[in-house]
Amino acid sequence: MNQPTSSIPLISVIIPCHNSAEYISVTLYSILASTWKNFEVLAIDDASSDNTVDILRSYQQRDNRIHIIEQKQNTYCVIARQNAIAYAKGEYLVCLDSDDKFAPTYLEECVSAAEQDKSLSIVYTDGMLFGRKNGPWKIPEFAPRQFLMHCSIYVSALIRKSDFDAVGGFDTSLTLCEDWELFISIIKNGGKVHRIHEPLFFYRQRLDHSSASDIGYQFKERLSDNIFHIYSKHYDFYKQHHIYFSDIWDCQNKIVKMYKRYY
C-alpha cells in the first residue's frame, strides 16, 4: 500500500526496552512490515545491560523512522513509556512491548477505524498468543461495568493522542495495571472503545515465565496495592456503576484462578 505521508495521520509506536536483545528484532521487523507506512518508532532503552541498544542502532541505520532514546538509569516500563511519549509527534499512539508483535495490517486497520469515527479514543483487535503457548488469546469483550473490574484491553491498543493528553497520560506511580488505569481515565472522560474482530496482535508468552502477565499475578500484595490505588483514584466513577472494592477483588481472584488453569 503506497500512502502519501503528507495526507495521512502519523502513528507514534512507543517501545520501552530493557535487556530485550533476545526479542526486539522480531518486534521491530513486524512494525517495519506494516502496510501503514506513516509511522515513527520511539524505542526507549531503559538502561539495558545487554546489547539491546546495538540492535536498535542497526535497525535505525536501515530505517530513519526509528528513533532511539537512551536512559542511563533503569526506571520502569510505564515511566519509560511516558518519557518516550514526550517526544511523540503522532496523532495516534501505540505502546508496544519489546517482545510482542503486530500483523502487517494491525496499524492500518486500527487507524482506519479511528479515522472513520472521530469519536473513538481506543481501537484494538483480537489477539493471538505465541511463544510458550500458541493460539487465540481469549480476551473478554469490552463492557464498561465488567471493564472496571478487570482490564480487557491490552496496552498496545491504538490511542488518540489528544485523548491521552487530556487525562495526563499514564499514572507513573503504578507498578502494575497502568494501562488499565489509563483506559479507565479515557473512558471516564467520554472516550469510546472499538474492537476489530481480527487476530492482528500477537502477545508473547515467554518460555521462562517472565512475561508481564506471569509476573504480575505472582505478587498478590503488589497487585492489591495497585488495584486499590486505581479504585481510590476513580472512586466516584466506580460508585456510579455500583462497584465496590470487594467486587473487584473477588473478580481478580477468579481471574488468577482462571489464569493458572489457562496458561
Secondary structure, DSSP 8 states (H G I E B T S, - for coil): ----TTSS--EEEEEEESS-TTTHHHHHHHHHT-S---EEEEEEEES-SSSHHHHHHHHHHH-TTEEEEEESS---HHHHHHHHHTT---SEEEE--TT-EE-TTHHHHHHHHHHH-TTEEEEEEEEEEEESS-EEE------HHHHHHS--S-TTSEEEHHHHHHTTS--TT-SS-HHHHHHHHHHHTT-EEEEEEEEEEEEEE-TTS-SHHHHHTT-HHHHHHHHHHHHHHTHHHHHHTT--HHHHHHHHHHHHHHHHHH-
